[in-house]
């Protein structure tokens, strides 16, 4: 950044720290070369970072003559974050260090329809107990990341007309939860945090990735050029309400007809199988039938994959991802869903766009969301501006 330009920020300790986030030990001399800053400046900033605990001595480098130089590395154990993934009927919480290593976690049933007061009160109480389980104090909490099953305006953290969350519209989630934790609270929708978690922990080398969650609804999280893309109102990736050719007669809960969610979600497949005479109460029964070898259920899931593939084919041509990750409960049914998606995407998309495209099931499984929420909180706490504020 250029000094003297109005609004420009002079690189400080926060920028130096970013070079150490990969965990690799470096000497003062190496950091001076990488930053182009004077050794005295680098030494002062290392001292400031060590005072916060964010970096720590990491031994000595190989000597080239004389006393071996000291090295310094990121210390992810210096603080912790709380990740929270809330679904329609469940909650997952995890306390992790600043490098996403899980120290304590918990899965529990929870009804999002109970409203923001009871739900966030439970989150605060349970999160505090989980910190104790991890052997950490509230003073060590650097931030809270929370995922919600509906549209969220990320800049404010307020839900935006969430269809399955009565009483949550425009609720001040960061304010309500921040009153219980003396730490920043970041909020996003559940699919975005799943995409972030899967990208960070399973595909860090991939710059362009789409995660599609196939559960009660269908949504996508978009990683483009290495960053999560949310769109103008936080509605990017809402593929569940893209119209599917040939499905015009199916009414969606959004009021339109022929939406992908109405014909290919886990709930839609369950309803289809129930109407066909199978004993299916919900998505978990669909997964059980497919795993048990039921032909009717397997064919229904594969057809759902084809419908999803028809929408993803256009997305592939538009965004050209390297990887499409399929998550959500219907992905637990095995290869039938993936086979249907691959069948249509590879047939309809341009060969150039699919030449190296991989379509895979989520590697982080059900933990993708809570790990992504924790990573979101850690990213905020470790941003250059936040680190500068701590070392000022």
N, C-alpha and C positions, 0 to 999 in steps of 0.2 A: 504494500500500500504506500502511496506517496504522501510524505509529510508536507504540511503547508496547504493542502487542498481542503477547502471547507467541507466538513462532514467526514473526512477521512480519519481512520483510527490508526495510530502508530502501533506497529506490532509490539506486543508485550509478552509477559510471562505466559499468557493463555496460548499464544501462537507457538511459543517454544514448546509448551507442554504437548501440543498436538503431535509433534514429532516423536514423542515418547510413548504415545498411547498404544503403539503396536507391541509394547512389552520388551523391545530389544534394548539392552543396556548400551549407553553411549557415553563417551567422554566429553568434557567441556570443549576440547579442541574439535571433536567431530561436530558438535552442535554449533560451534562458531562458524565452521565451514558451511554447514547446511543453511544457516540463517544469514550468513554474511555480516554478522554483528561482531563487535569487538569482544575479545575473551573476557574482559572485565565486565561488560554488560551481561554476557551469558552467565558468568559466575554469580553475579548478583541475582539474576532471575532463577538460577538453580537453587540458591539459598532461600529465596522467597517461596519456591515451590516445595522445598523440603520442609519449611516451617508449617505448611498446610498439611503435610503428610501425603500429598498426591504423588510425590516421587520419593525414592529412598536410595541409599547407596547400594550398588549391586556388585561389589567386588572391584578388582583391579583388571585393567586391560593388559595385554601382552606388552612387555617393555621393549622399546627399540633402543635402549641405552639409558641408564639412569633409573630413577625411581619410577615404577609402573604407575600410569595415570589412573585415577579413580573413575569408575563408571556409575551412571545413574539410570534408574528405570522406573516406569510406572508402578505405583503401589496400589492395586485395585482393592486391597483389603482396608484401605484407610477409611472408607465410608461404605454405606449400603443404600440400596433403593428398594422400594416396595412396588412390585408389579401386581396389577389387579385386572383380571379378565372376567367381565360379567356377561353372562348369556341370559336368555329368556328365563331359564329355570336352574341355572347353576352359577357358581362362582369359583374361580381359581385364583389363589394368591401365592406370591413367592417373594421372599427376601433374597436378593442377590447382592454380590459385591459389584464394584464398578465395571467389572469385565464380564458380567452376566453369569457368573458361577453361582449356582443355587445353594443357599445356606439353609433354607427352611421353606417348605411349601405346604399347601393345603387345598383340597378340593371339597366343596360342600354344596348341597342343594340350596337354592335361593331364588325367590320369585321377583323378577325385575318389576312386575306389575304392582308390588307393594308400595312403590313410590320412592322418591329420592331420600326423604327423611329416614325411614326405617332401613332402607338398603345401605345408604352411606354411613349411617350410624353403626350398622353391623360390620361394614368394611373397616371402619376406624377401630372398633373394638377388637376385631379379629386380627387386623394388621398389627396392632400394638402387642397382642399376645404372640404373634408370629416373630416379631422382633426379639421378644424375650426368649423364644425357643431357639433362635439363631445366636443367642448370647450377645446381642447388640442393644444399645440404648437408643432412645428416641433422638438424642443429641447427635447420633452418628448417621441419621437418616438424611441423605442428600436430596431426595425427591421421591415423588409418588407418580407412577404412570398408571392410567386407568383406561380400559377399553369398554365401550358400551355397544349393545346390539342395535344400533340405529345411527342415523346421520348426526354428525357432530361438527359444529363450527370450531375448528381447531384453535383459532386465534383466541377465542374466549373460553373454550371448553364447555360451551352450552349445547345440549342436544337440540336438534332442529327438526321439529315435527316427527319424532320417531314413532312409527306405526304400531309397534308392539310394546311401547313403554308409556302407558297412561300416567299423566301427571308429571312427566319429565320435560315437557317442551319448555325450552329456554331456562331450565333450572340452572342455578349457579353452582355447578358441581365443584369447580375448584375452590369456591368460597366456602361451601358447606364442608368439604373434606379438609380444606386447608385450616379451618378453625380447630380441627382435631390434631393436625400434624404441623409442626413448625418447619415446613419444607414446601418447595414449589410442587404444585399438582398439575400434571399434564393429562389432557383427555383427548381421545380419538375414538373412531369407531372400531369395532372388533376385527373387521377384515384388514384394515390398515395395520393394526398392531400385529396381526398374524403374519402379514407380508414382511413387516420389519423384522420380526423374530426369525422367520424362516431364512430371510436374506442374510441377516447378521450371523446366524449360527450355523447354517447349512450351506449357504451359497455366497460367501463373502467375496469370492473372486468374480461373480457375475454382476454386470452393471445394469442389465435389463431383464427384469423378471416380473411375471404376473402370478399372483396367488388367487385362485378362485375357491371360495368356500361354498360347499354344497351342503346345506343343512335345512333348517326350517325355511330359510330364504336362500337366495344366491347373490353373492357379491364378490367383487374383485378388489385386490390391493395392487397398486401399480408402483413398481420400482423402475425408474427410468434414469439413465446416466448416474446410477448409484444412489439416487435419492427418492424418497417416498413422494408421490404426487397426489395431492388431495383435491385439486380443482378449486374453482372460484368460491363455491359455497360448501366445500367438503364433500361433494357428491360424486367425485370422480370414481369410476369403477362400479357404478350401480348397474351392472349388466343384467341383474334379475328382472329389470323392467324394460328390457329390449324385446321387441315383438319377434316371435318365432313364426316363420312361414308355415301355414297350414294349421295353426293352432288358434285361429281367430275366435272360435266359439267358447274358448275357456276363459272365464272371468277371473281376473286377478284381484287380490285384496286392495290394490292401489286404485281400482275402479276401471282400469283399462282391460282390454281383452287380449289374449294370446301372448302374455308376457312369459319369458323364460321361467321365472319362478313358479308360475301357475301350472306349468306342464312338466318341469324337470327337477324341482326341488325335492328334498327328501320327504317333505310332507306331501307333495303331489304324488310321488311314487307310492307312498303308503296308502293314500286315498284310492289310487287306481287299483292297487292290489286288493284292498278291502272290498271295493265294488265288484271285483272279480271273484269274490267268495273266499279269499284267504283270511286267516285270523291275524290281522295286522292292526295294531292300535297306534303305532307311530314308527318313526324312522329306525329305532333300535330293532324292531321286529323285522323290518326289511333287511337290515344287515344280517340278522340271525338266519333268515331264510336263505339268503344268497350264500352265506358261509356253509349252510347245511346242504347246499346243492340243489335247492328248489329251482327248477327250470323256468317257471313263470316269473318268479322274482328276479332271476338273473337276466332274463330277456328284458324285463321292464327297466332295470338299472342300466343295461347297455343302451336301450333306446333313449333314456334320459341323457346318457353321455353323448349320443348323437345330436340331440337337441342343443346341449351345451356347446358341443363342437361347432354347430352351425353359427352360433353367436361369436365364439372365440375365433373362428376363421377370419372374420372381419377385423377383430381386435389384433390378431397376428399381423395382418396386412397393414394396419394402421400404426402399431407400436413396435413391431419387429423385435419381440423379446427373444432371449436365448433360452429361457426356461419358463414353462408353465407348471406351477405347483398346484396340485389339487388337494384341498383339505376339507374339513367338515365331516360330519358323521357318515354321509353316504360314501365318502372316500374309503371308509373302513370296510366296505363290502368287497374290496379286492380289485382285481384287474378288469372286471366287467365294465365299470364306469370309465376307467382310463381307455379301455379298448374302443368304446363308443366315441369318446372325445377324439382320440387319435385318428380313427377312421375318417371322420369328417374334416378335421383340421388339415390333415395331410392331403386330402383330396381336393379341398376347396381353396386353400391358400397358395400363393405363388411359390414355386420351387425355391426361389432365392430366399424367401422369408423362412422356409421350413428346412433349409439345407442342413442346419446344425441345431434345429430346435429340439429340445427335450421336453416331454410331457411326463411328469412324475408325481407320485404321491408325496405329501409333506413328510420330510424326514423328522421334524420335531413333533409330529403328531398333535395330540391335544394340548401340548405345552407351548405351541407356537405363539398363541395370543399373550399369555402371561409373561413369556420371555421377551416378546416384543414390547410390551408395556414397560417392563423393567429397563430395556435398552433405551426406550424413548426418554425415560426419566434420567438415565445416566448420561445420555447425549446432551441433555439440557444442562445438567450439573457440570459437565466437563467441556462445555463450549468455551471458546476463547474469551468471550465477554464475562461468563460466569467465573472462570478461573482468574481473570484479571481483577474482578471484584473481590475475590477471596484473598489475593496477594497484595491488594492495594494498601 
